[in-house]
Amino acid sequence: MTAKVVADDVEALTVAAALADEFRTGAAARDAERRLPRAELDRLSASGLLAVTVPAGYGGADVRQETLAEIFRLLASADASLAQIPQNHFVYVNVIRRQGTSEQREFFFGEILAGRRFGNAQSEAGTKNVQDIRTRLDRQPDGSFVLTGVKHYSTGALFADWIPVLARTEDDNLHVAYVPHDAPGLTVVDDWDGMGQRTTASGTVRLDAVPVPADRVLPHHLTFRGPQLHGAVAQLLHTAIDVGIAGGALTEAAEFVRTKSRPWFESGAGTADDDPLLIQRFGELAVRLRASEALLREAARAVDAARADLTDDSAAEASIAVAVAKAHATTAAVEITGALFEVAGTRSALNSLNLHRHWRDARTLHDPVRWKIQHIGRYVLNGTKPPRHGLL
Protein backbone atom coordinates (compact mmCIF):
# COMPACT_ATOMS: atom_id res chain seq x y z
CA MET A 1 0.00 0.00 0.00
CA THR A 2 1.14 3.54 -0.76
CA ALA A 3 0.08 6.18 1.75
CA LYS A 4 0.33 9.93 1.68
CA VAL A 5 2.53 11.51 4.34
CA VAL A 6 0.65 14.23 6.20
CA ALA A 7 2.87 17.24 6.82
CA ASP A 8 1.38 18.96 9.87
CA ASP A 9 -1.62 19.56 12.13
CA VAL A 10 -3.42 21.79 9.65
CA GLU A 11 -3.23 19.24 6.87
CA ALA A 12 -4.27 16.45 9.22
CA LEU A 13 -7.47 18.28 10.18
CA THR A 14 -8.23 19.14 6.56
CA VAL A 15 -7.86 15.51 5.51
CA ALA A 16 -9.96 14.30 8.47
CA ALA A 17 -12.80 16.70 7.69
CA ALA A 18 -12.88 15.61 4.05
CA LEU A 19 -12.87 11.91 4.98
CA ALA A 20 -15.65 12.45 7.54
CA ASP A 21 -17.82 14.00 4.85
CA GLU A 22 -17.07 11.05 2.60
CA PHE A 23 -17.71 8.42 5.30
CA ARG A 24 -20.98 10.03 6.41
CA THR A 25 -22.54 8.93 3.15
CA GLY A 26 -23.58 5.32 3.56
CA ALA A 27 -22.86 5.14 7.32
CA ALA A 28 -26.46 4.25 8.18
CA ALA A 29 -26.60 1.55 5.50
CA ARG A 30 -23.25 0.04 6.53
CA ASP A 31 -24.52 -0.26 10.09
CA ALA A 32 -27.95 -1.61 9.15
CA GLU A 33 -26.51 -4.25 6.83
CA ARG A 34 -23.39 -4.83 8.95
CA ARG A 35 -21.29 -4.17 5.87
CA LEU A 36 -17.68 -4.12 7.06
CA PRO A 37 -15.86 -0.92 6.01
CA ARG A 38 -12.81 -2.40 4.31
CA ALA A 39 -12.83 0.12 1.45
CA GLU A 40 -13.26 3.03 3.86
CA LEU A 41 -10.38 1.80 6.02
CA ASP A 42 -8.19 1.54 2.95
CA ARG A 43 -9.05 5.17 2.22
CA LEU A 44 -8.14 6.07 5.81
CA SER A 45 -4.79 4.29 5.49
CA ALA A 46 -4.01 5.88 2.14
CA SER A 47 -4.84 9.35 3.50
CA GLY A 48 -1.88 9.25 5.87
CA LEU A 49 -3.96 9.94 8.97
CA LEU A 50 -2.87 6.71 10.66
CA ALA A 51 0.72 7.98 10.70
CA VAL A 52 0.15 11.47 12.10
CA THR A 53 1.64 10.61 15.53
CA VAL A 54 4.87 9.18 14.13
CA PRO A 55 7.73 11.31 15.54
CA ALA A 56 9.21 13.91 13.22
CA GLY A 57 12.61 12.26 13.48
CA TYR A 58 11.17 9.21 11.74
CA GLY A 59 9.33 11.18 9.05
CA GLY A 60 5.96 11.77 10.69
CA ALA A 61 3.95 14.89 11.50
CA ASP A 62 3.93 14.20 15.27
CA VAL A 63 0.69 16.16 15.65
CA ARG A 64 -0.59 17.52 18.93
CA GLN A 65 -2.97 15.37 20.94
CA GLU A 66 -5.53 18.16 20.53
CA THR A 67 -5.33 17.56 16.78
CA LEU A 68 -5.58 13.79 17.18
CA ALA A 69 -8.67 14.14 19.39
CA GLU A 70 -10.29 16.41 16.81
CA ILE A 71 -9.56 13.87 14.06
CA PHE A 72 -11.42 11.23 16.06
CA ARG A 73 -14.29 13.59 16.87
CA LEU A 74 -14.74 14.39 13.18
CA LEU A 75 -14.65 10.74 12.12
CA ALA A 76 -17.05 9.66 14.88
CA SER A 77 -19.55 12.36 13.95
CA ALA A 78 -19.81 10.59 10.60
CA ASP A 79 -19.43 6.91 11.54
CA ALA A 80 -18.66 5.81 15.10
CA SER A 81 -17.52 2.34 14.04
CA LEU A 82 -15.00 3.76 11.60
CA ALA A 83 -13.65 6.02 14.34
CA GLN A 84 -13.46 3.21 16.89
CA ILE A 85 -11.46 0.83 14.68
CA PRO A 86 -8.20 2.86 14.64
CA GLN A 87 -8.33 3.87 18.34
CA ASN A 88 -6.15 0.91 19.33
CA HIS A 89 -3.84 1.64 16.40
CA PHE A 90 -2.75 4.90 17.99
CA VAL A 91 -2.52 3.36 21.46
CA TYR A 92 -0.03 0.78 20.23
CA VAL A 93 1.90 3.33 18.18
CA ASN A 94 2.44 5.04 21.54
CA VAL A 95 3.79 1.82 23.07
CA ILE A 96 6.44 1.67 20.34
CA ARG A 97 7.25 5.32 20.85
CA ARG A 98 7.79 4.82 24.58
CA GLN A 99 9.21 1.30 24.86
CA GLY A 100 10.59 0.41 21.43
CA THR A 101 14.29 0.17 20.67
CA SER A 102 15.67 2.41 17.93
CA GLU A 103 15.55 -0.55 15.54
CA GLN A 104 11.93 -1.36 16.46
CA ARG A 105 10.92 2.26 16.03
CA GLU A 106 12.63 2.47 12.66
CA PHE A 107 10.86 -0.64 11.41
CA PHE A 108 7.37 -0.06 12.78
CA PHE A 109 7.22 3.66 12.11
CA GLY A 110 8.18 2.83 8.52
CA GLU A 111 5.30 0.36 8.38
CA ILE A 112 2.88 2.96 9.71
CA LEU A 113 4.04 5.63 7.27
CA ALA A 114 3.42 3.11 4.50
CA GLY A 115 -0.23 2.84 5.59
CA ARG A 116 -0.07 -0.38 7.60
CA ARG A 117 -2.74 -0.75 10.29
CA PHE A 118 -2.48 -2.01 13.88
CA GLY A 119 -5.41 -3.84 15.45
CA ASN A 120 -5.43 -5.19 18.97
CA ALA A 121 -5.69 -8.43 20.93
CA GLN A 122 -5.90 -7.15 24.46
CA SER A 123 -9.03 -8.03 26.46
CA GLU A 124 -9.96 -11.52 27.59
CA ALA A 125 -13.33 -12.94 28.59
CA GLY A 126 -14.03 -15.16 31.58
CA THR A 127 -11.16 -13.87 33.71
CA LYS A 128 -11.43 -12.18 37.12
CA ASN A 129 -11.25 -8.66 35.65
CA VAL A 130 -9.85 -6.71 32.70
CA GLN A 131 -6.37 -6.66 34.23
CA ASP A 132 -6.28 -10.45 34.56
CA ILE A 133 -4.35 -11.28 31.38
CA ARG A 134 -3.71 -15.00 30.95
CA THR A 135 -2.34 -15.16 27.41
CA ARG A 136 1.22 -16.51 27.62
CA LEU A 137 4.36 -15.43 25.85
CA ASP A 138 6.83 -18.26 26.34
CA ARG A 139 10.50 -17.80 25.55
CA GLN A 140 12.15 -20.44 23.37
CA PRO A 141 15.77 -21.69 23.53
CA ASP A 142 16.73 -19.53 20.53
CA GLY A 143 15.44 -16.34 22.23
CA SER A 144 12.19 -16.11 20.25
CA PHE A 145 8.72 -16.51 21.78
CA VAL A 146 5.52 -18.51 21.35
CA LEU A 147 2.09 -16.96 22.01
CA THR A 148 -0.85 -18.94 23.34
CA GLY A 149 -4.28 -17.63 24.38
CA VAL A 150 -7.69 -16.32 23.34
CA LYS A 151 -8.63 -12.64 23.09
CA HIS A 152 -12.05 -10.99 22.86
CA TYR A 153 -13.31 -7.51 21.87
CA SER A 154 -10.39 -7.33 19.44
CA THR A 155 -11.41 -4.15 17.65
CA GLY A 156 -9.50 -3.63 14.43
CA ALA A 157 -7.86 -7.06 14.37
CA LEU A 158 -9.85 -8.30 11.38
CA PHE A 159 -8.67 -5.34 9.29
CA ALA A 160 -5.11 -5.12 10.64
CA ASP A 161 -1.73 -5.74 9.05
CA TRP A 162 -0.21 -6.12 12.52
CA ILE A 163 -2.00 -7.29 15.67
CA PRO A 164 -0.46 -6.15 18.96
CA VAL A 165 -1.10 -8.87 21.55
CA LEU A 166 -1.00 -8.21 25.30
CA ALA A 167 0.54 -11.21 27.07
CA ARG A 168 2.51 -12.25 30.14
CA THR A 169 5.96 -13.80 30.15
CA GLU A 170 7.18 -16.39 32.66
CA ASP A 171 7.96 -13.64 35.20
CA ASP A 172 4.32 -12.50 34.90
CA ASN A 173 5.28 -9.12 33.41
CA LEU A 174 3.13 -7.68 30.65
CA HIS A 175 4.56 -7.42 27.15
CA VAL A 176 3.16 -6.51 23.76
CA ALA A 177 3.92 -8.85 20.88
CA TYR A 178 3.39 -7.35 17.42
CA VAL A 179 2.19 -10.21 15.23
CA PRO A 180 1.50 -10.07 11.48
CA HIS A 181 -2.09 -10.86 10.52
CA ASP A 182 -1.03 -13.92 8.54
CA ALA A 183 1.18 -15.46 11.26
CA PRO A 184 0.83 -19.25 11.57
CA GLY A 185 -1.42 -20.22 14.46
CA LEU A 186 -3.24 -16.86 14.54
CA THR A 187 -6.95 -16.82 13.73
CA VAL A 188 -9.21 -13.76 13.71
CA VAL A 189 -12.90 -14.65 14.05
CA ASP A 190 -15.59 -12.21 12.94
CA ASP A 191 -18.06 -13.09 15.70
CA TRP A 192 -18.87 -9.64 17.10
CA ASP A 193 -22.63 -9.32 17.59
CA GLY A 194 -22.91 -6.19 19.75
CA MET A 195 -26.00 -4.03 19.47
CA GLY A 196 -23.80 -1.05 18.62
CA GLN A 197 -20.56 -0.41 16.75
CA ARG A 198 -21.73 -3.20 14.51
CA THR A 199 -19.06 -2.80 11.85
CA THR A 200 -15.99 -2.71 14.10
CA ALA A 201 -15.72 -6.53 13.88
CA SER A 202 -14.59 -6.56 17.52
CA GLY A 203 -14.50 -10.33 17.68
CA THR A 204 -12.17 -13.09 18.83
CA VAL A 205 -8.46 -13.66 18.22
CA ARG A 206 -7.15 -17.19 18.81
CA LEU A 207 -3.43 -17.73 19.36
CA ASP A 208 -2.32 -21.33 18.98
CA ALA A 209 1.45 -21.51 19.48
CA VAL A 210 2.08 -18.41 17.36
CA PRO A 211 5.81 -17.87 16.77
CA VAL A 212 7.10 -14.37 17.55
CA PRO A 213 10.66 -13.15 16.92
CA ALA A 214 12.32 -11.47 19.90
CA ASP A 215 12.53 -8.13 18.12
CA ARG A 216 8.73 -7.99 17.80
CA VAL A 217 8.18 -7.98 21.58
CA LEU A 218 8.11 -4.83 23.75
CA PRO A 219 8.19 -4.62 27.59
CA HIS A 220 4.84 -2.93 28.24
CA HIS A 221 5.12 -3.29 32.03
CA LEU A 222 7.88 -0.67 32.02
CA THR A 223 5.36 1.90 30.77
CA PHE A 224 3.77 2.07 34.22
CA ARG A 225 6.91 2.35 36.36
CA GLY A 226 7.08 6.12 36.01
CA PRO A 227 4.86 9.01 34.97
CA GLN A 228 2.99 8.02 31.83
CA LEU A 229 0.20 9.12 29.50
CA HIS A 230 -0.70 5.72 28.07
CA GLY A 231 -4.15 5.63 29.64
CA ALA A 232 -4.79 9.35 29.21
CA VAL A 233 -4.21 9.19 25.46
CA ALA A 234 -6.33 6.04 25.06
CA GLN A 235 -9.20 7.54 27.07
CA LEU A 236 -8.89 10.87 25.26
CA LEU A 237 -9.64 9.12 21.99
CA HIS A 238 -12.61 7.29 23.53
CA THR A 239 -13.84 10.68 24.73
CA ALA A 240 -13.50 12.17 21.26
CA ILE A 241 -15.59 9.32 19.86
CA ASP A 242 -18.33 9.98 22.45
CA VAL A 243 -18.33 13.67 21.61
CA GLY A 244 -18.41 12.92 17.88
CA ILE A 245 -21.38 10.57 18.29
CA ALA A 246 -23.28 13.23 20.25
CA GLY A 247 -22.54 15.90 17.65
CA GLY A 248 -23.53 13.68 14.74
CA ALA A 249 -26.80 12.75 16.45
CA LEU A 250 -27.72 16.37 17.22
CA THR A 251 -27.00 17.40 13.64
CA GLU A 252 -29.22 14.62 12.28
CA ALA A 253 -31.95 15.43 14.79
CA ALA A 254 -32.00 19.08 13.75
CA GLU A 255 -32.13 18.17 10.05
CA PHE A 256 -34.96 15.71 10.70
CA VAL A 257 -37.01 18.27 12.63
CA ARG A 258 -36.48 20.93 9.95
CA THR A 259 -37.45 18.67 7.07
CA LYS A 260 -39.68 15.84 8.32
CA SER A 261 -41.20 16.43 11.76
CA ARG A 262 -44.66 17.90 12.34
CA PRO A 263 -45.30 20.47 15.08
CA TRP A 264 -47.26 19.33 18.11
CA PHE A 265 -50.85 20.51 17.67
CA GLU A 266 -50.88 22.43 20.96
CA SER A 267 -47.80 24.50 20.05
CA GLY A 268 -49.61 26.78 17.62
CA ALA A 269 -46.50 26.62 15.39
CA GLY A 270 -46.77 26.18 11.65
CA THR A 271 -43.62 24.05 11.46
CA ALA A 272 -41.80 21.83 13.94
CA ASP A 273 -38.70 24.01 13.95
CA ASP A 274 -40.85 26.90 15.20
CA ASP A 275 -42.24 24.95 18.16
CA PRO A 276 -41.03 26.83 21.28
CA LEU A 277 -40.64 23.69 23.38
CA LEU A 278 -38.56 21.99 20.69
CA ILE A 279 -36.43 25.12 20.41
CA GLN A 280 -35.90 25.00 24.18
CA ARG A 281 -34.86 21.35 24.10
CA PHE A 282 -32.42 21.85 21.24
CA GLY A 283 -30.87 24.71 23.19
CA GLU A 284 -30.41 22.48 26.24
CA LEU A 285 -28.84 19.72 24.16
CA ALA A 286 -26.54 22.18 22.42
CA VAL A 287 -25.28 23.38 25.81
CA ARG A 288 -24.50 19.78 26.79
CA LEU A 289 -22.68 19.17 23.51
CA ARG A 290 -20.63 22.35 23.64
CA ALA A 291 -19.60 21.62 27.21
CA SER A 292 -18.36 18.18 26.10
CA GLU A 293 -16.48 19.69 23.17
CA ALA A 294 -14.83 22.27 25.45
CA LEU A 295 -13.83 19.64 28.02
CA LEU A 296 -12.38 17.48 25.25
CA ARG A 297 -10.21 20.37 24.04
CA GLU A 298 -9.12 21.17 27.60
CA ALA A 299 -8.20 17.54 28.27
CA ALA A 300 -6.24 17.28 25.03
CA ARG A 301 -4.29 20.41 25.89
CA ALA A 302 -3.52 18.99 29.32
CA VAL A 303 -2.12 15.85 27.67
CA ASP A 304 -0.05 17.98 25.28
CA ALA A 305 1.30 20.00 28.21
CA ALA A 306 2.22 16.82 30.07
CA ARG A 307 3.97 15.40 27.01
CA ALA A 308 6.12 18.52 26.87
CA ASP A 309 7.09 18.22 30.54
CA LEU A 310 6.25 14.76 31.88
CA THR A 311 6.26 14.55 35.67
CA ASP A 312 4.10 12.76 38.22
CA ASP A 313 2.15 15.99 38.69
CA SER A 314 1.63 16.77 35.00
CA ALA A 315 0.67 13.16 34.22
CA ALA A 316 -1.86 13.18 37.07
CA GLU A 317 -3.35 16.48 35.93
CA ALA A 318 -3.68 15.18 32.36
CA SER A 319 -5.32 11.92 33.50
CA ILE A 320 -7.82 13.78 35.67
CA ALA A 321 -8.63 16.25 32.88
CA VAL A 322 -9.31 13.35 30.53
CA ALA A 323 -11.41 11.56 33.17
CA VAL A 324 -13.53 14.71 33.63
CA ALA A 325 -14.03 15.03 29.89
CA LYS A 326 -14.88 11.34 29.49
CA ALA A 327 -17.34 11.33 32.38
CA HIS A 328 -19.19 14.30 30.91
CA ALA A 329 -19.05 13.09 27.31
CA THR A 330 -20.34 9.62 28.14
CA THR A 331 -23.48 10.91 29.83
CA ALA A 332 -23.98 13.67 27.27
CA ALA A 333 -23.71 11.24 24.35
CA VAL A 334 -26.31 8.91 25.84
CA GLU A 335 -28.63 11.83 26.64
CA ILE A 336 -28.34 13.49 23.24
CA THR A 337 -28.66 10.30 21.21
CA GLY A 338 -31.70 9.30 23.25
CA ALA A 339 -33.24 12.77 22.99
CA LEU A 340 -33.11 12.49 19.20
CA PHE A 341 -36.35 10.47 19.33
CA GLU A 342 -37.89 12.85 21.86
CA VAL A 343 -37.43 15.89 19.61
CA ALA A 344 -37.89 14.26 16.21
CA GLY A 345 -41.07 12.33 16.94
CA THR A 346 -42.36 8.83 16.28
CA ARG A 347 -41.22 8.55 12.69
CA SER A 348 -37.58 8.94 13.72
CA ALA A 349 -37.75 5.50 15.37
CA LEU A 350 -38.30 3.69 12.07
CA ASN A 351 -35.72 0.96 11.46
CA SER A 352 -35.48 2.04 7.84
CA LEU A 353 -33.96 5.37 8.94
CA ASN A 354 -31.55 3.72 11.40
CA LEU A 355 -31.23 6.85 13.51
CA HIS A 356 -31.03 4.62 16.57
CA ARG A 357 -27.49 3.65 15.55
CA HIS A 358 -26.23 6.77 17.36
CA TRP A 359 -27.72 5.66 20.70
CA ARG A 360 -26.59 2.06 20.18
CA ASP A 361 -23.05 3.19 19.44
CA ALA A 362 -22.94 5.49 22.46
CA ARG A 363 -24.28 2.76 24.74
CA THR A 364 -21.68 0.26 23.52
CA LEU A 365 -18.64 2.34 24.48
CA HIS A 366 -16.16 1.46 27.20
CA ASP A 367 -15.28 1.77 30.89
CA PRO A 368 -17.52 2.68 33.85
CA VAL A 369 -17.81 6.42 34.48
CA ARG A 370 -18.42 5.79 38.19
CA TRP A 371 -14.76 4.87 38.71
CA LYS A 372 -13.57 7.96 36.86
CA ILE A 373 -15.73 10.06 39.18
CA GLN A 374 -14.14 8.29 42.17
CA HIS A 375 -10.63 9.16 41.03
CA ILE A 376 -11.62 12.74 40.26
CA GLY A 377 -13.14 13.09 43.74
CA ARG A 378 -10.05 11.69 45.47
CA TYR A 379 -7.81 14.03 43.49
CA VAL A 380 -9.87 17.13 44.25
CA LEU A 381 -10.52 16.33 47.92
CA ASN A 382 -7.25 14.74 49.03
CA GLY A 383 -4.77 15.37 46.22
CA THR A 384 -4.57 11.62 45.56
CA LYS A 385 -2.97 11.02 42.18
CA PRO A 386 -4.78 8.56 39.89
CA PRO A 387 -3.37 5.02 39.59
CA ARG A 388 -1.02 4.02 36.76
CA HIS A 389 -3.06 1.18 35.33
CA GLY A 390 -3.53 2.50 31.79
CA LEU A 391 -7.33 2.88 31.96
CA LEU A 392 -7.49 6.46 33.21
Secondary structure, DSSP 8 states (H G I E B T S, - for coil): -------SHHHHHHHHHHHHHHHHTTHHHHHHHT---HHHHHHHHHHTGGGTTS-GGGT-----HHHHHHHHHHHHHH-HHHHHTTHHHHHHHHHHHHH--HHHHHHHHHHHHTT--B--B---SSSSSTT----EEEE-TTS-EEEEEEE-S-TTGGG-SEEEEEEE-TT--EEEEEEETT-TTEEEE-----SSSGGG---EEEEEEEEE-GGGEE-GGGGGGS---HHHHHHHHHHHHHHHHHHHHHHHHHHHHHHT----GGG--SSGGG-HHHHHHHHHHHHHHHHHHHHHHHHHHHHHHHHHS--HHHHHHHHHHHHHHHHHHHHHHHHHHHHHHHHH-GGGG-TTTTTTHHHHHHHH--S-HHHHHHHHHHHHHH-----SSS--
